[in-house]
Each structure stands twice: as structure tokens, then as C-alpha cells.
Amino acid sequence: MQASCIILLLFVNLIFRKDMNNINLKMTIIPSVAKVKQVVLFLSVSCVLSCNRYVADWGDASGQEEKEVFSPTLNIPDISGTEIPLYTILRTSESYGLESNATKDQSSAFQSAIDDLSSKGGGVLLISKGTYCLNNVYMKSDVHIMVEKDVVFKPVLSGNKSIMFIFSTVDETVDGYISNVSISGVGGERFTVDFTGFHPDNDYSCESSSTAPSLRFIRCCMVKNFLISDFNVLDNYTKHSAIELNCANVDVEGWELSRPTDGLVENCYIDKADWGYGLVQAHAAHNVLFRDISGVGGVTLRFETGYGKNIGLFDVYGYNVSVSDGRSAVLLSPHVSHNGKVLVEKVTGINTALTVSIEEGFDDERDPSKEGIKGSFSDESVIYDIYAEYGEKSQIRIPDIYLYEPEYYPLFKKEVIGESARQYTGPSIAPAFDGSNKTYSVKIENIKSKGFKYHSDKILYEEDIERERSDSWKIYRTLPFYYE
């Protein structure tokens, strides 16, 4: 199917490259040549869109692994996010004056293209191969961006941060949400998001530095029926996760929609993620599936409701989530939020501290009515089918040092990741850790592992540890590299 699509697209480009940007299929054109062009364009758009839908057994021509068949044991729905209809309008990036340029800020041109398609009732914007720099581009309803595999997106900083695409409205009011939007690769092939030009700059992690670059590729908020797929993020231990899901930070009582709803995030990868961040962080979402996502470093899928007035996760799902050389593949950390059901299946961690990590919530000191009630996840939550492989270069979070057996302390190392920035690495701890202290319950089932001396066949609980959490910093100060 993909080969046919590519051949047909090439045929279209050769025949009438100059014309295809301006054809509207609603027009009734009598001349036979024009009719032929319309038919061919219609078929080419159909091919592009059909190739872009999830097909369980397609292989990637650029060296990506073949997709796994989606057949969950858990009750995880096959959410499509949005089905891209056969729109009457297809525009290429060239038709809006967008050009390959590694230094030029083209945010305004991207916004104008999206606004134009939106004013016509929606459409597809096809991004041709090249390099594009942008920041704060707002998606609009019924607009779909399809990206060729040789495209590179780079962030433009505003102050010291950049959010490249925003799936939301500018004002985020009661009726202000967008719907039926997507960013995806043509034929499911991955394009590139490049953060490598930015560097962490504090002693051990960019997390605590006010001057570290704060970069996000996509932020989702007031959006329904959305698809985000098919890209590699080339990170450099920068601040924030590449994809963030959050909600409106105002009083949303009675709103029909206040958070990302009915969405699919799939076929995405991040490299060189900071331990405190990763590929995805979900603060707020409802009925969203994260599928076939992976990373090197950090946490691939963070269900961490740590920021925002109306945070909360309800009916969120993960399938085929993996990480290597990182902190965790999947993290649940409720902070002060009381969340709904989370189902995750097929989780893999190679050379990773904790493949699955469940953390205790906090008291909400801002709300006296919730005093003593810590954040939680629904007892219906399940994480199933976990594979962890021991390694000695996983990312270490200093507050987790108390989890290690003392014989592993000599294996800890401080690694240079920037001019002055460092990260700590060391052995894997366990396949799964439940640090909720029984404040809520998540089932963790079907664990397999390789190479672990400790905790290889069971979940590590807080009560299994002889040391206290408060001991971590004391232990840290005894390590040889503390004085380096």
C-alpha cells in the first residue's frame, strides 16, 4: 500500500506539480484534462490518508521496527483519535510560502496556512521535505498536518522556552475547544524534531535550572478527537517532556470539555531525554491511548499530574511502551490529584532504573477539605506484561538512592552531558516499584526479567527497603564523585 501511494504521489507531482496546490475538488470542471487531474489528485489524497491510518502489520522502510499487532489482554480500546476525511482541499507547504531554512522563523507562515485551511472548512497541509523553525503555532479544528519523512522541525525560543504546536484555543474558554486535528507522518514514516542545538547548563540536571531551555514539541489542552504520531525527537537532556497534555487553568465547572479528550499518540520516539522528563507527560486527559512509544533516557510515559488547576487523568491507556538507559518506561505519580483508571500493557525497560514506578501522592495544602488525603489513581488501574533487563548505566534520581543495596554504590557514576551539566548513572533497581504506601492500589501483573540479583521476580515495595527515603541524600554525600 505504501509503495503504491508513493508511486501515485510521484506521478501527480510530475504531471501537475504547479496545479495541485490550488485544486478544489468541489469544482465542476468540464475539460477532460482537468477532470483527469482531479481524479488523480483525489486518489493521491486518498492514498496518503489511507496509508496514514494504523495498520497493525506494516513494516517501516526507514529501519523502524515493524509494528506489533494491537491485541491487548486488558480492556484497552482501539482509539483512532481522528479519522482524516477525504478533504476537498490539499495544500502543500510551498503554496503558503514555507521553505526549507534551518534558521528562519516560519511560525507566522505556518499559522497563516492553518488559518486559511480552517477558514475553508478544514483541509490537509502537506509539509514537504526540509527544515522548518517555529514556535507557538495553534492548530484549528478540522486541519490536519501531514509530514514527509525527511522533514526536520526545530524550535524557536520565546524568552527561554518554546512550544512548537499547540492543540488548543488561544483563550481556552467554556466553548473554546478544537476538534478533529492531527499531526502525522506520510505513510506512518517518522519525521524529526530536533532539540540538539540546546544544552543543559546546571550541575546534575536541567530540571532545577531557571536558565535551562524549556522545550515542548506539542502541548494539548482544549482538544477533542486528535492524533499525534510518527516522529523521532532528538533531545539533548532539555527541560520538559516533548509532548504535554494539560487542561484549562481556570474554573471549568460545567464545561463540556476541559482537557485533551478522545486522542491517540503513537509511533513516537525520543533520544537523550533528561531523567526528570521524557517523551510524554500527561497532567490531564480523558480517553487517550498512547501506543508504540519508546525512548532512550527519562520516562517514556509519565502519568504525573503535577501542574495545573484542574489536573486529572481518566480512562487513559498505554500499549507497547519501552525505554532504555533511562529512569522508567511508565511512571504513575498523582501528586494531589485524584485520578481515574489507567490501563497499560506491554512495558519494556532495558538498562533502566525502574521499568514501572508507582509513587505516593501528596496532601493538597491549598484545599483544607482534602487535608490528609493524598493524590491517587483508581483501584481499577492495571499495568500488565512487564519485561525488564538489568543494566548498569540507567539514570539515577538522587532521592531514589535509598532503594539500592549498598554493594551497588561503587557502580554509580557522574556523566558529563553538557558544558557544566551532569547526570548520574548506575545499576537497574527492579522491574517494578510500588511506592504508594497503600494510599491507593494499582495491580502490577505478569513480570519477567533478566539479570537482576535482587527483586527479579516480584514487585519492590517501600516496606522491603531497610533504609529510609531520607537516607538518600546522606548516602549521596558519601559517594566518591560527590566531591568531583
C-alpha positions in Angstrom: 0.0 0.0 0.0 2.8 2.5 0.9 4.7 1.8 -2.3 1.5 2.4 -4.3 0.9 5.7 -2.5 4.5 6.9 -3.1 4.3 6.0 -6.8 1.0 7.7 -7.3 2.2 10.8 -5.5 5.3 11.0 -7.7 3.0 10.6 -10.7 0.9 13.5 -9.5 3.9 15.7 -8.8 5.4 15.0 -12.3 2.1 15.7 -14.1 0.9 18.9 -12.5 3.1 20.0 -9.5 2.2 23.6 -10.1 -1.5 23.0 -10.2 -2.1 20.7 -7.3 -1.9 23.4 -4.6 -4.9 25.2 -6.0 -7.3 22.5 -7.0 -10.6 22.3 -5.2 -12.4 19.0 -5.7 -15.8 20.6 -5.2 -15.4 22.4 -8.5 -17.2 21.0 -11.6 -14.7 21.3 -14.4 -15.8 20.2 -17.9 -12.4 19.9 -19.8 -11.3 16.3 -19.7 -7.7 17.1 -18.8 -8.9 18.9 -15.7 -11.1 16.0 -14.8 -8.2 13.6 -15.0 -6.2 15.9 -12.8 -9.0 16.0 -10.3 -9.3 12.2 -10.2 -5.6 11.6 -9.8 -5.4 14.2 -7.0 -8.4 12.7 -5.3 -6.7 9.2 -5.5 -3.4 10.6 -4.2 -5.0 12.2 -1.2 -7.0 9.0 -0.6 -3.8 7.0 -0.7 -1.9 9.4 1.6 -4.7 9.3 4.2 -5.3 5.6 4.0 -1.6 4.9 4.3 -1.6 7.1 7.4 -4.1 5.1 9.3 -3.0 2.5 11.8 -2.2 -0.9 10.1 -1.1 -3.5 12.6 1.4 -5.3 10.4 3.1 -2.7 8.3 6.9 -2.5 8.2 8.9 0.7 8.1 11.2 1.3 5.1 13.5 3.6 7.0 14.6 1.0 9.5 12.0 1.4 12.2 10.7 -1.8 13.8 7.6 -3.5 12.5 4.5 -2.5 14.4 3.2 -5.0 16.8 -0.3 -6.3 16.3 -2.7 -4.5 18.6 -4.3 -7.3 20.6 -4.4 -6.3 24.3 -5.3 -8.7 27.1 -6.6 -5.8 29.1 -9.7 -3.9 28.1 -7.8 -1.2 26.2 -9.9 0.4 23.4 -8.5 0.9 19.9 -8.8 4.7 19.9 -8.2 6.2 16.5 -8.0 9.8 17.7 -9.4 11.2 14.4 -10.2 9.7 11.1 -8.9 12.1 8.4 -11.7 12.5 5.9 -11.1 12.9 2.2 -10.9 16.6 2.3 -11.7 18.7 -0.7 -8.6 20.8 -0.1 -5.0 19.6 -0.1 -2.3 22.3 0.1 1.5 21.8 0.1 3.8 23.8 2.3 5.2 25.6 -0.8 1.8 27.1 -1.6 1.9 29.1 1.6 5.5 30.3 1.1 7.0 27.8 3.6 10.6 26.9 2.6 13.4 24.8 3.9 15.5 27.0 6.1 17.4 25.9 9.2 17.5 29.4 10.8 14.4 31.3 9.6 11.4 31.6 12.0 8.4 30.5 9.9 5.8 30.5 12.7 3.7 33.1 11.1 3.6 31.3 7.8 2.6 28.1 9.5 -0.2 29.9 11.4 -1.4 31.6 8.2 -1.6 28.2 6.4 -3.6 26.7 9.3 -5.9 29.7 9.5 -6.5 29.6 5.7 -7.4 25.9 5.7 -9.6 26.5 8.8 -11.5 29.3 7.0 -12.3 26.9 4.2 -13.8 24.4 6.5 -10.6 22.3 7.0 -8.1 20.5 5.0 -4.7 18.8 4.8 -1.4 20.7 4.9 1.4 18.5 3.4 4.8 19.5 4.6 7.5 18.9 2.0 11.0 17.7 3.0 13.2 20.3 4.5 14.0 22.1 7.8 11.4 24.4 9.4 11.8 26.5 12.6 8.7 27.5 14.5 7.1 28.3 17.9 3.6 28.8 19.3 1.6 27.6 16.3 -2.0 27.0 17.2 -3.9 24.1 15.5 -7.5 24.7 14.5 -10.5 22.4 14.0 -10.5 20.0 11.0 -7.0 20.9 10.0 -4.5 18.0 9.5 -0.8 18.3 9.1 0.9 15.5 7.2 4.7 15.5 7.2 7.1 13.9 4.8 9.8 11.7 6.4 12.7 14.0 5.5 11.2 16.9 7.4 13.1 18.4 10.4 11.3 20.7 12.8 13.4 22.9 15.1 12.2 25.1 17.9 12.4 28.9 18.0 12.8 30.3 21.6 10.5 32.9 23.1 12.5 34.0 26.1 13.9 30.7 27.2 11.1 28.4 26.1 9.3 27.0 23.0 6.1 25.1 22.5 6.1 24.4 18.8 2.5 23.2 18.2 -0.5 23.9 20.5 -3.6 21.8 20.2 -5.9 24.2 21.9 -7.5 27.6 21.5 -5.8 30.8 22.5 -8.2 31.9 25.1 -9.4 28.4 26.5 -13.0 29.5 27.3 -16.0 27.3 28.1 -16.8 26.7 24.4 -13.3 27.2 23.2 -12.0 23.8 22.2 -10.9 22.5 18.8 -11.7 19.1 17.3 -10.6 16.7 14.6 -6.9 17.7 14.3 -3.7 15.7 13.7 0.0 15.8 13.0 1.3 12.7 11.5 3.9 11.3 9.1 3.0 10.4 5.5 2.6 6.6 5.3 3.4 6.3 9.0 7.1 7.1 8.4 8.7 9.2 11.0 9.9 12.8 10.6 12.3 14.5 13.0 12.0 17.0 15.8 15.5 18.4 16.6 16.4 19.8 20.1 20.1 19.0 19.8 21.1 22.7 19.4 20.1 23.3 23.1 22.1 22.3 26.1 21.5 21.6 29.8 23.6 24.0 31.9 23.4 23.2 35.6 25.3 20.8 37.7 23.4 17.5 37.6 20.2 18.0 35.6 18.5 20.7 33.7 15.4 20.2 35.9 16.3 22.7 38.6 17.9 25.4 36.4 15.9 28.5 35.6 18.0 29.2 32.6 17.8 25.7 31.0 15.8 25.7 27.8 12.2 24.6 28.2 11.2 22.8 25.0 8.0 21.1 24.0 7.0 19.8 20.6 3.3 19.6 21.2 1.1 20.8 24.0 -2.5 19.5 24.1 -5.2 21.2 26.2 -8.7 22.1 24.9 -8.9 19.5 22.1 -11.2 16.6 21.2 -10.5 13.8 18.6 -6.9 14.2 17.9 -3.9 12.2 16.5 -0.2 12.8 17.2 2.1 10.3 15.5 5.2 9.3 13.6 8.2 11.3 14.7 11.6 11.0 16.4 12.6 13.6 18.9 16.4 14.2 19.0 16.7 15.7 22.5 19.7 16.8 24.5 18.6 16.5 28.1 16.4 19.6 27.8 13.7 20.7 30.2 10.1 19.3 29.9 8.7 16.4 28.0 8.3 16.6 24.3 4.5 16.0 24.4 2.5 17.5 27.2 -1.2 17.0 27.9 -2.8 19.5 30.3 -6.1 21.3 30.9 -7.5 24.8 31.2 -6.2 26.6 34.2 -9.4 28.3 35.2 -12.7 27.3 36.8 -14.1 24.6 34.4 -17.2 23.5 36.4 -20.0 22.7 34.0 -17.7 22.7 30.9 -18.4 20.1 28.2 -14.6 19.7 27.7 -11.6 21.0 29.7 -8.8 18.6 28.8 -7.5 16.5 25.9 -10.2 14.0 25.1 -10.5 11.1 22.7 -7.0 11.1 21.4 -4.2 8.8 20.1 -0.5 9.3 20.5 1.5 6.6 18.6 4.7 5.7 16.8 6.9 8.3 18.6 10.4 8.1 20.0 12.8 10.3 22.0 16.6 10.1 22.3 18.7 11.6 25.1 15.8 12.5 27.4 16.6 14.0 30.8 15.8 11.7 33.8 13.2 14.2 35.0 11.3 14.4 31.8 10.9 12.2 28.7 8.6 11.7 25.7 5.1 12.2 27.2 3.8 13.8 30.4 0.1 13.7 30.9 -1.3 16.0 33.6 -4.8 15.9 32.3 -6.6 13.7 29.8 -9.7 11.6 29.1 -10.0 8.6 26.9 -6.5 8.9 25.3 -4.3 6.0 24.1 -0.5 6.0 24.0 0.7 3.2 21.7 4.0 2.1 20.3 6.1 4.8 22.0 9.7 4.5 23.1 12.7 6.4 24.3 16.3 6.5 25.4 16.6 8.2 28.7 14.0 9.8 31.0 10.5 8.4 31.4 8.7 7.4 28.2 5.1 7.7 29.6 4.6 9.9 32.7 1.1 9.8 34.2 2.2 12.6 36.5 -0.5 15.1 37.4 1.9 17.7 38.7 0.8 21.0 37.2 -2.4 22.9 36.6 -5.6 23.9 38.4 -7.9 21.1 37.0 -5.4 18.3 36.5 -6.6 14.7 36.4 -6.4 11.6 34.2 -9.5 9.5 33.4 -9.6 6.4 31.2 -6.1 6.7 29.9 -4.2 3.8 28.3 -0.8 2.7 27.2 0.3 -0.2 24.9 3.8 -1.2 23.9 5.8 1.3 25.9 9.5 1.0 26.2 12.7 2.7 27.4 16.4 2.0 27.5 19.2 3.8 29.5 16.5 5.7 31.4 14.6 6.1 34.6 11.3 4.4 33.8 9.1 3.3 30.9 5.9 4.1 32.8 5.5 6.3 35.9 2.4 7.0 37.9 2.7 10.0 40.3 -0.6 11.6 41.3 0.7 14.5 43.4 -2.5 16.0 44.8 -4.9 14.8 42.0 -7.4 12.0 42.4 -7.3 10.3 39.1 -9.4 7.7 37.3 -8.5 4.4 35.6 -5.1 3.7 33.9 -4.5 0.6 31.9 -1.1 -0.1 30.5 0.1 -3.3 28.7 3.4 -4.4 27.2 6.0 -2.4 29.1 9.7 -2.9 28.5 12.8 -1.5 30.2 16.3 -2.2 29.2 19.1 -0.9 31.4 16.6 1.2 33.3 16.3 2.1 37.0 12.7 1.1 37.5 10.8 -0.1 34.4 7.5 0.6 36.2 7.4 3.1 39.1 4.3 3.9 41.2 4.7 6.9 43.5 2.9 8.2 46.5 0.7 11.3 46.2 0.9 14.5 48.3 -1.6 16.3 50.6 -3.2 19.3 48.9 -2.3 22.0 51.3 -4.2 24.5 49.2 -7.5 22.8 50.0 -8.3 22.3 53.7 -11.1 19.9 52.8 -8.6 17.5 51.4 -6.2 17.6 54.4 -4.6 14.2 54.9 -6.0 12.9 51.6 -3.2 12.3 49.1 -3.4 12.1 45.4 -4.4 8.7 43.9 -5.3 6.6 40.9 -8.4 4.4 40.6 -8.2 0.9 42.1 -9.3 -0.4 38.6 -5.8 0.6 37.3 -3.6 -2.2 36.0 -0.1 -2.5 34.5 0.3 -5.8 32.7 3.1 -7.7 30.9 6.4 -6.1 32.0 9.8 -7.1 30.8 12.9 -5.6 32.5 16.6 -6.3 31.7 19.3 -5.4 34.2 22.0 -2.9 33.2 24.5 -0.6 34.9 24.0 2.6 33.0 20.5 3.5 34.0 19.7 7.1 35.0 19.7 7.7 38.8 17.4 10.1 40.6 19.1 11.1 43.8 16.0 10.7 46.0 15.9 7.0 44.9 19.4 6.1 46.1 17.9 4.6 49.3 16.4 1.8 47.1 19.8 0.5 46.2 21.7 -2.2 48.0 25.0 -0.8 49.4 27.1 -3.2 47.2 25.9 -1.2 44.2 27.2 2.2 45.4 30.7 1.8 43.7 28.9 1.4 40.3 27.4 4.9 40.5 29.0 7.4 38.0 28.7 11.1 37.2 28.5 11.7 33.5 29.0 14.9 31.5 26.0 15.8 29.4 26.8 19.5 28.7 29.5 22.1 29.3 28.7 22.1 33.1 25.8 19.7 33.3 26.0 16.2 34.7 23.7 13.2 35.2 24.1 10.2 37.5 24.1 6.7 36.2 24.1 3.3 37.8 22.5 -0.2 38.0 18.9 -1.0 37.4 17.0 -1.3 40.7 14.0 -3.5 40.0 11.4 -4.4 37.3 8.7 -2.6 39.2 8.4 -0.4 42.3 5.2 0.3 44.2 5.9 3.3 46.5 2.3 4.2 47.0 2.5 3.1 50.7 -1.0 1.7 50.3 -2.6 5.1 49.8 -4.0 3.7 46.5 -3.8 0.4 44.7 -2.5 -0.4 41.1 -2.3 -4.0 40.0 1.1 -4.9 38.5 0.9 -8.3 36.9 3.0 -10.7 34.7 6.5 -9.5 35.3 9.5 -11.1 33.6 13.1 -10.0 34.0 16.7 -10.9 33.1 20.0 -10.3 35.0 18.7 -8.9 38.4 20.4 -10.1 41.5 17.6 -8.6 43.7 13.9 -8.1 43.2 13.9 -10.1 39.9 10.6 -11.9 40.3 8.4 -9.6 42.5 7.4 -6.0 43.0 9.6 -3.9 45.2 7.6 -2.2 47.9 8.6 0.6 50.3 8.5 -1.8 53.3 11.0 -4.1 51.6 13.7 -1.4 52.0 15.9 -1.4 55.1 16.8 2.3 54.5 14.6 5.3 54.8 13.8 7.7 52.0 15.5 10.5 53.9 18.8 8.5 53.8 19.2 9.1 50.0 21.0 12.4 50.4 23.1 11.1 53.2 24.3 8.2 51.1 24.8 10.6 48.1 27.3 12.7 50.1 29.4 9.6 50.9 29.9 8.7 47.2 33.3 9.4 45.7 32.0 11.6 42.9 30.2 14.0 45.3 33.5 15.9 45.7 34.4 15.8 42.0 
